[in-house]
Amino acid sequence: MVDRLPMVLLAIMGGLLVFYGVKKIVDARATASWPTAMGTVLAAEVSKAPGVGATYYWVADLVFRYTVGTATYTSSRYW
């Protein structure tokens, strides 16, 4: 039984990774049925953020406004 433990753990980890991947695909496909809305970018800024070691990566900060039905929303969350 002890000699099979690595295989059992590998199978469990593989199953969890497959489950996570399938969940991401299902969530992504659900967005296709979301309604679209026109929006206006109110502010946009690009800056550098520290990465690993001496590297960095670019970060976009946005503020936008959009209307759905009769409600108007302002947000900076776009992910």
C-alpha positions in Angstrom: 0.0 0.0 0.0 2.8 2.4 0.9 4.5 1.9 -2.5 1.2 3.0 -4.2 0.9 6.2 -2.3 2.8 8.4 -4.8 0.5 7.2 -7.6 -2.6 7.8 -5.5 -1.5 11.3 -4.7 -0.6 12.0 -8.3 -4.1 10.7 -9.4 -5.8 13.0 -6.8 -3.8 16.0 -7.9 -4.5 15.3 -11.6 -8.2 15.0 -10.8 -8.2 18.3 -9.0 -6.4 20.0 -11.9 -8.8 18.6 -14.4 -11.8 19.7 -12.3 -10.3 23.3 -12.0 -9.7 23.4 -15.7 -13.2 22.3 -16.6 -14.7 24.8 -14.1 -12.7 27.6 -15.8 -14.0 26.5 -19.2 -17.6 26.4 -18.0 -17.3 29.8 -16.4 -15.7 31.3 -19.6 -18.4 29.9 -21.8 -21.1 31.4 -19.5 -19.8 34.9 -20.3 -20.9 34.5 -23.9 -24.5 34.8 -22.8 -23.9 38.0 -20.8 -25.5 41.2 -22.1 -23.2 43.8 -23.7 -23.2 47.4 -22.7 -21.5 50.5 -24.1 -19.1 52.3 -21.8 -16.9 55.3 -21.5 -13.3 55.2 -20.2 -13.0 58.0 -17.7 -9.3 57.6 -16.8 -6.5 55.3 -18.0 -2.9 55.0 -16.7 -0.1 52.5 -17.4 2.6 51.9 -14.8 5.3 49.4 -14.0 4.9 46.9 -11.2 7.8 44.9 -9.7 8.2 41.4 -10.8 10.6 38.6 -9.8 14.2 39.7 -9.3 15.1 42.7 -11.5 12.1 42.2 -13.8 8.9 44.2 -14.0 5.6 44.1 -15.8 3.1 46.7 -17.1 -0.1 47.3 -15.3 -3.1 49.2 -16.7 -5.4 51.1 -14.3 -8.8 52.0 -15.8 -11.8 53.9 -14.5 -14.9 53.5 -16.7 -18.6 54.1 -16.6 -21.3 52.0 -18.3 -25.1 51.8 -18.3 -27.3 48.7 -18.0 -31.0 49.5 -18.5 -31.6 52.7 -16.4 -28.7 52.1 -13.9 -25.3 53.7 -14.5 -22.2 52.2 -12.9 -18.7 53.5 -12.4 -15.9 50.9 -11.8 -12.2 50.2 -12.0 -12.6 46.5 -11.8 -12.2 44.9 -15.2 -10.9 41.4 -14.6 
